[in-house]
Amino acid sequence: MTHRAAPNGGPSAARLNQWTLIVDLQLATSTSSPTSLIQIDTPDNTTVGDVFIGKNGIGADNIYHGSLEPTKCRVAVVVDTTQEQVMSKYINGVLVGKQAIRTFNATHSNGVYAYSADRWSLKDTALLFGDKDRNTGGLTIWSIQLRNYKMSDAEVAALGAFSLSGIPNDTANLSIEMTKGPGLATDAAGFQRINGTLLENQAKVSWNPRFQLQKSDRLGGSWSDVETTESPRFFETKGVNRQFFRLRSR
């Protein structure tokens, strides 16, 4: 699988540090051992797979979550090696588990450990169902989709369960949350507002980077493109009366 997506997760990124793999599949009734879903580190298939599925659910580094039966289902694996450094696993839109994907070095400086994100960062080419030990059988596949960003719980839930019509191509979810700080309150209409003492960069905006984020200081005013595809992004709230955000197709 050659995805041709630009590196993400930071200005100096060389790989996909945030990515989502979605697969509509069915396990064979005779499958008792795990089978590889993807191998991301050696395109010549000289190492074992990285993400496995089986009756014990979805696993990476022998840590399994969820439970899979020989029925049609939609599985999703969401990887973020930048901020959360976590892999999230879903079955039919439901989060079944998360695991840390840090790889810490033995040495540290001033109590701060260094880690390598490359272990779970996606190269230009990966092997679907790759595994040097040939743990690759026992699957029927209907649809496969790779997204070049970290899908949120809400986005994966919106995809829902297995469908013969395939995996939807895109979602345009936009979420805005206020980080904890003085003056944060929710008004009678359910909107989050900041009053009193204000802090900088309190508005956390997350969106599907395949859509263009726009902002305006008036709901009926002119909209300007936000020149970034790095989601999420924090916006200033100190000294700002109001901000509105929306998405448009690129």
Secondary structure in CASP SS format (residue, H / E / C, confidence):
PFRMAT SS
TARGET T0000
AUTHOR 0000-0000-0000
METHOD secondary structure of the structure
MODEL  1
M C 1.00
T E 1.00
H C 1.00
R C 1.00
A C 1.00
A C 1.00
P C 1.00
N E 1.00
G C 1.00
G C 1.00
P C 1.00
S C 1.00
A C 1.00
A C 1.00
R C 1.00
L E 1.00
N C 1.00
Q E 1.00
W E 1.00
T E 1.00
L E 1.00
I E 1.00
V E 1.00
D E 1.00
L E 1.00
Q E 1.00
L E 1.00
A C 1.00
T C 1.00
S C 1.00
T C 1.00
S C 1.00
S C 1.00
P C 1.00
T E 1.00
S E 1.00
L E 1.00
I E 1.00
Q E 1.00
I C 1.00
D C 1.00
T C 1.00
P C 1.00
D C 1.00
N C 1.00
T C 1.00
T C 1.00
V C 1.00
G C 1.00
D C 1.00
V E 1.00
F E 1.00
I E 1.00
G E 1.00
K C 1.00
N C 1.00
G E 1.00
I E 1.00
G E 1.00
A E 1.00
D C 1.00
N C 1.00
I E 1.00
Y E 1.00
H E 1.00
G C 1.00
S C 1.00
L C 1.00
E C 1.00
P C 1.00
T C 1.00
K C 1.00
C E 1.00
R E 1.00
V E 1.00
A E 1.00
V E 1.00
V E 1.00
V E 1.00
D E 1.00
T C 1.00
T C 1.00
Q C 1.00
E C 1.00
Q C 1.00
V E 1.00
M E 1.00
S E 1.00
K E 1.00
Y E 1.00
I E 1.00
N C 1.00
G C 1.00
V E 1.00
L E 1.00
V E 1.00
G E 1.00
K E 1.00
Q E 1.00
A E 1.00
I C 1.00
R C 1.00
T C 1.00
F E 1.00
N E 1.00
A E 1.00
T E 1.00
H E 1.00
S E 1.00
N C 1.00
G C 1.00
V E 1.00
Y E 1.00
A E 1.00
Y E 1.00
S C 1.00
A C 1.00
D H 1.00
R H 1.00
W H 1.00
S C 1.00
L E 1.00
K C 1.00
D C 1.00
T E 1.00
A C 1.00
L E 1.00
L E 1.00
F C 1.00
G C 1.00
D C 1.00
K C 1.00
D C 1.00
R C 1.00
N C 1.00
T C 1.00
G C 1.00
G C 1.00
L E 1.00
T E 1.00
I E 1.00
W E 1.00
S E 1.00
I E 1.00
Q E 1.00
L E 1.00
R E 1.00
N C 1.00
Y C 1.00
K C 1.00
M C 1.00
S C 1.00
D H 1.00
A H 1.00
E H 1.00
V H 1.00
A H 1.00
A H 1.00
L H 1.00
G C 1.00
A C 1.00
F C 1.00
S C 1.00
L C 1.00
S C 1.00
G C 1.00
I C 1.00
P C 1.00
N C 1.00
D C 1.00
T C 1.00
A C 1.00
N C 1.00
L E 1.00
S E 1.00
I E 1.00
E E 1.00
M E 1.00
T C 1.00
K C 1.00
G C 1.00
P C 1.00
G C 1.00
L E 1.00
A E 1.00
T E 1.00
D C 1.00
A C 1.00
A C 1.00
G C 1.00
F C 1.00
Q E 1.00
R E 1.00
I E 1.00
N C 1.00
G C 1.00
T C 1.00
L C 1.00
L C 1.00
E C 1.00
N C 1.00
Q C 1.00
A E 1.00
K E 1.00
V E 1.00
S E 1.00
W E 1.00
N C 1.00
P C 1.00
R C 1.00
F E 1.00
Q E 1.00
L E 1.00
Q E 1.00
K E 1.00
S E 1.00
D C 1.00
R C 1.00
L C 1.00
G C 1.00
G C 1.00
S C 1.00
W C 1.00
S E 1.00
D E 1.00
V C 1.00
E C 1.00
T C 1.00
T C 1.00
E C 1.00
S C 1.00
P C 1.00
R E 1.00
F E 1.00
F E 1.00
E C 1.00
T C 1.00
K C 1.00
G C 1.00
V C 1.00
N C 1.00
R C 1.00
Q C 1.00
F E 1.00
F E 1.00
R E 1.00
L E 1.00
R E 1.00
S E 1.00
R C 1.00
END
